[in-house]
Amino acid sequence: MSLWHVCGEGTLSSSMNAVHHDQLKTACHRPEPTTLPGHRAKVVALVVVVVCLVLWASPPTALVAGILFALVIGHPFAHWNHHVTKWLLQICVVLLGFGMNLPMVLRLGLNGSVFAAVTIGATLLLGWWVGRRMALDSKTSTLISVGTAICGGSAIAAVSSVIAASEAEIAVSIGTIFLLNAVALYIFPLTGHLLHLSQAQFGLWAGVAIHDISSVVGAGMSYGPDALTTATAVKLSRTLWIVPLTLALAFGVARRKPAGAEVSRRNQHFKIAVPWFIGFFLLASLLRSYVPAISTWSPQLSEIARRGMILVLFLIGTSLSLRALRSVGWRTVVTGLTLWLFVSLASLLAILIFKLTT
């Protein structure tokens, strides 16, 4: 019997003596001498990088640092990264609400709702057409379209359960959106300054054309406080479109099912992803607007939120892997890039030509 089988099964032959039993038991529980030091080094490096970034880094720098950390060193807690990032992002968005006036947030969201509806509808239609022209499978095309039209990875996760997308299709779509988000975080502030966009104009543009709320907040932070407020309000109002879109897709999938056809367990038990954290964001904004005791703490809470978003962008960067990059094919990239350029350029031209602000 090999030592591997002894350690794996936890059983010993009755013929082994007590001394041999103790030796094997010690060997089973002895840590690998090269694993733990390497893991400790990764943890130490992670802590040092996080502290430096939270104290001194800008949002684009944090994202790039996360990508480099993942590719060069490796995330020591990769299996926890998704859940930690998701909850930390939502907490930071709620904390941002403590720095924003509720009437202004509601006005920004309502004023941008028509613009959002038009761009969402146009993006979904264009995504359907481009996906067919690129011979991309319908599920991947749908995921990239909703990710571009609404709110990136969150929309992809919500819709994937409705259309019963595979793990590979989800990974490819999120990988494409991730790459475009990383580019937008650098290009949008630079373009805004070159075109002399006001903070209100830039916030509207970023809220409409950048995929994930993390990158929207990061770009807004880089441009200015008013841009951050506008971009956050516009993006959160856009995020609410997840609910009606998911319901519409579920209805469409059900109608296309032939009578008597088997429905997969995943389709039968899909969940409508309701972004409840937006309600807490509005509650925080309400408290900030009408409770003086809380409004005095607004600058400190807003600063915590901004520093937290730096950490969020770093953790999002660490989620990138070479495997994810290899899975993104050229057809997927072309589809995602086409939709993103359409949303970005069309919304920017509308803002410049019609002098749109919120």
Buried (B, 14 or more C-beta within 10 A) or exposed (E): EEEEEBEEEEEEEEEEEEEEEEEBBEEEEEEEEEEEEBBEEBEEBBEEBBEEBBEEBBBBBBBBBBBBBBBEBBBBEEEEBBEEBBEBBBBBBBBBBBBBBBEBBBEBBEBBBEBBEBBBEBBBEBBBEBBEEBEBBEBBBBBBBBBBBBBBBBBBBBBBBBBBBEEEBBBBBBBBBBBBBBBBBBBBBEBBEEEEBBBBBBBBBBBBBBBBBBBBBBBBBBBBBBBBBBBBBBBBBBBBBBBEBBEEBBEEBEEEEEEEEEEEEEBEEBEEBEBEBBEBBBBBBBBBBEEEEBBEEBEEBBEBBBBBBBBBBBBBBBBBBEEBEEBBBEBBBBBBBBBBEBBBEBBBEBBEEEEBBB
